[in-house]
Structure formats: structure tokens, C-alpha cells
Amino acid sequence: MNCSDAREGLFESFNQLVEIEVCRHREMVPENNKLLRCFQYIKMDAVSVGDYCWNGDCTNCQIWYRAEDGEIKSALACRLYVRPGMVITGLSANLRIDLTE
């Protein structure tokens, strides 16, 4: 079974939405996708026109997340795949503006 979405072709194939926490807000996003695509799923218009290179060169999509060992780590949202229960503890200034306004 594959989830159908009006934005088909934009996201990697997924069977379900998974819950993540983004700066204390719970969100449902498509599994098997990089975080920047998941953020686009949450706020399509803002992230779609944001200043992101989508390939790791600009670092405008930097995030901080709680790793499975409990340590806070940084990563680029365009390179890191979402995992169920993921906790995003911080967002770059660009992402913070695009996701919260």
C-alpha cells in the first residue's frame, strides 16, 4: 500500500505518516523522506520558496536533534532522513521563519 497525496512525485514513496516533534510541536510527516521534504509537507508554500539548495551546500537547513543515545547533534535537514519519534530541538534562522510564520 502506498499513500496517495496531491503532491505526488514531490516526496519519496511512503506507506504512512510518522509523528515527530519540531521544537515542542508534534507533526505528522511522511516516512522514508529527508527532513527538509518533511518540513515542506508541514508548510508547503513557505519551504518551497525558501532559500535552500536542497543538496547540502548552503547549510540554510541546519537543525539540531536528539539522537537515539540522547545526545543533541546537528545535521542538515536536506541530508537526514526522518525517523518515527524524532525530536528536533532547534532550527536554523531560515527554517524557524519558514516553519513558524
C-alpha positions, 0 to 999 in steps of 0.5 A: 500500500502506498499513500496517495497525496496531491503532491505526488512525485514531490516526496519519496514513496511512503506507506504512512505518516510518522509523528515527530516533534519540531521544537515542542510541536508534534507533526505528522510527516511522511516516512522514508523522506529527508527532513527538509521534504518533511518540513515542506509537507508541514508548510508547503508554500513557505519551504518551497520558496525558501532559500535552500539548495536542497543538496547540502551546500548552503547549510540554510537547513541546519537543525539540531536533534536528539539522537537515539543515545540522547545526545543533541547533534546537528545535521542538515535537514536536506541530508537526514532522513526522518525517523518515527519519534524524532525530536528536533530541538532547534532550527536554523534562522531560515527554517524557524521563519519558514516553519513558524510564520 
